[in-house]
């Protein structure tokens, strides 16, 4: 049964390298899909907010990785 857990971890690792990064992306997508249409007046703001949020999440992840790597 231990080998099955090992295989599961490897398959999960193929798709999700950084769980914090993946969680932040999913959370931001949920905000854009469920909250933004109720707040923003037009669809263009939704696209801009999606792009800006994803860019900030990517920048934060890269900086966190760089800090961890430099230690």
C-alpha positions as CSV (number, residue, x, y, z in Angstrom):
1,X,0.0,0.0,0.0
2,X,3.0,2.3,0.6
3,X,3.9,2.1,-3.1
4,X,0.4,3.3,-4.0
5,X,0.9,6.5,-1.9
6,X,4.3,7.0,-3.5
7,X,2.8,6.8,-7.0
8,X,0.0,9.2,-6.0
9,X,2.5,11.7,-4.7
10,X,4.5,11.5,-7.9
11,X,1.5,12.0,-10.1
12,X,0.3,15.0,-8.0
13,X,3.9,16.4,-8.1
14,X,3.8,16.3,-11.9
15,X,0.9,18.8,-11.9
16,X,1.4,20.8,-8.7
17,X,5.0,21.8,-7.9
18,X,4.2,24.5,-5.4
19,X,1.0,24.1,-3.4
20,X,0.9,27.7,-2.3
21,X,1.2,28.9,-5.9
22,X,-1.6,26.6,-7.1
23,X,-3.9,27.5,-4.2
24,X,-3.4,31.2,-4.8
25,X,-4.3,30.8,-8.5
26,X,-7.4,28.9,-7.6
27,X,-8.4,31.4,-5.0
28,X,-7.9,34.3,-7.4
29,X,-9.9,32.6,-10.1
30,X,-12.8,32.1,-7.6
31,X,-12.7,35.8,-6.8
32,X,-12.7,36.8,-10.4
33,X,-15.5,34.4,-11.3
34,X,-17.8,34.9,-8.3
35,X,-17.1,38.3,-6.8
36,X,-16.0,40.5,-9.6
37,X,-19.1,40.3,-11.8
38,X,-21.1,41.7,-8.8
39,X,-18.7,44.5,-8.2
40,X,-17.3,45.5,-11.7
41,X,-19.5,47.4,-14.1
42,X,-18.0,45.9,-17.3
43,X,-16.3,42.7,-18.5
44,X,-13.2,44.6,-19.5
45,X,-12.4,45.2,-15.8
46,X,-12.7,41.5,-15.2
47,X,-10.1,40.7,-17.8
48,X,-7.7,43.3,-16.4
49,X,-8.2,42.1,-12.8
50,X,-7.6,38.5,-13.8
51,X,-4.4,39.4,-15.6
52,X,-3.1,41.7,-12.8
53,X,-3.9,39.2,-10.1
54,X,-2.2,36.4,-11.9
55,X,0.9,38.6,-12.6
56,X,1.1,39.5,-8.9
57,X,0.8,35.9,-7.9
58,X,3.6,34.9,-10.3
59,X,5.9,37.7,-9.1
60,X,5.3,36.8,-5.5
61,X,6.0,33.1,-6.2
62,X,9.3,33.9,-8.1
63,X,10.5,36.2,-5.3
64,X,9.7,33.6,-2.7
65,X,11.6,31.0,-4.6
66,X,14.5,33.3,-5.1
67,X,14.7,34.1,-1.4
68,X,14.5,30.4,-0.5
69,X,17.2,29.6,-3.1
70,X,19.7,32.3,-1.9
71,X,19.8,31.0,1.7
